[in-house]
Amino acid sequence: MNFDQHYSMTIDGKAHDSERKLDVINPATREVIARVPDATSEQLDLAVAAARRAFVTWSSTPLAKRQQALRAIGDAIDAHAEDFMRLLTREQGKPRAGAEWEIRGSAIWCREIANQSLPDEIIEDSSERRVTTQFTPIGVVGAITPWNFPVLLAIWKIAPALVTGNCIVVKPSPFTPLCTLKLGELCRDLLPEGVFSVVSGGDELGKWMTAHPGIDKIAFTGHTDTGKSVMRSAAGTLKRITLELGGNDPAIVLPDVDPKAVAPQLFWAAFQNNAQFCNSTKRLYVHEAVYDDVLRELVAYTKTVKVGDGSQPETQLGPIQNEPQYRKVLEYFDDCVSNGYRFAVGGVVDRSARGWFIPVTLVDNPPESSRIVAEEPFGPILPVLKWRDEDDVVRRANDTRYGLGASVWGKDLEAVQRIGSKLQAGTVWLNEIHQYSPHQAFGGHKESGIGCENSLHGLAEYTNWRTVTLNKVAFAKQAGAADRAA
Ligand code: NAD
């Protein structure tokens, strides 16, 4: 399989091209590196029809065989890991370490989710009645993914869908379709036809999916505003939905931290994946007693980090992934400048650079109402904020429409846990960050999402409940009466 060319969709187990194409751009160079099919609505219909046909057999395939197929996908990803990593860096921009984390993580997820299952729950099993709740597959899942972690976030949907007996049609972001198209190609030999299709296209294709009568569930990761459109559109056919949306994660730093030791951890909490991360720390609240020291250490650490083309071995942070996002991040720089906020480091963007590069930037204590604090920039510009009173910082941390993640950092474990217990977020990390697991529920409170991915809770979102009650004695009594009458 050649990862450098021939990007085709996978529909009903076969390669499909289309007349219209989308350009895929390497964000480090702004060069077009591939042209991929822009699916028509008829091609989506084909993929959905194939999935519905395949569902009849796949849903009744023994669990052990479905688990085996998922493990085989994990093994195939590992076997082609180098190709996937190189391609991921080219289309997404992330340097090698990030690409490795994502690709190896995708293989691990396949194997671990393959170990999960939802056995029947026995509610009652007496001499008179047996009541069980079973978890049956929903049907055809439509998965819609963003451009920041295109492979892993697709696997977070593909793995639970397949193991629970659903079929799935995946649409990657138009900015990063290449690895997902190759994943589809790789799976043609590993799954029955129609079980897993990949269609590429723009936002319009996403809209067709959310309204499609043949799709029973949408698993979506992306922007909060898009998530609301997905929910509205999916309501027309009352599809099940899982929405993983935006965040404005706070980190709270206590006065007892060692500034030098904590600075690198806080840096990566905010800037991993060049801050194009739903769970990036997007507001850093530092206690006033250590504010100056922590800021100084963060500035010093920032100066050691190399931003550049992800294909170069020394690069630690890549470019912004696409032009609209680059323009959006620049707006936050302009807003800071026009309001006179102070940059502790960074702040000057070379707008003539070859790629969409932005220097890591720290904004020194801007007002709580500023755009950079209140919104999700999704780029390497972080407000560092002062706090004094614990109740007040908790109130500020929770004062957002988002509730995806949060973190607390300090030596006083009682205080760390006390503050953590008051934060409104789907994941609260204490003295660590970005620890994920296939067995750990991940999702958002408030406008950060609905439902969750990973864990048995996430698995259950790919199923319908079916409660079955059996009266063991009703007909036994009638049968006995009939025998006596005869
Ligand atoms: P986006 O919402 O613009 O696009 C996501 C996907 O939705 C793309 O495939 C896109 O083509 C498709 N799409 C766009 N409009 C659509 C519509 N009306 N109907 C159906 N599909 C549509 O998001 P993005 O810019 O690709 O990703 C960045 C956002 O994703 C950020 O807000 C980030 O916080 C969020 N995100 C959340 C998580 C999480 O797990 N909570 C993870 C990663 C990213």
Residues whose N, C-alpha, C, O or C-beta is under 5 A from the ligand:
A	BS01	NAD	I144 T145 P146 W147 K171 P172 S173 P174 G202 D203 G206 K207 T221 G222 H223 T224 T226 S229 E244 L245 G246 G247 C278 S448
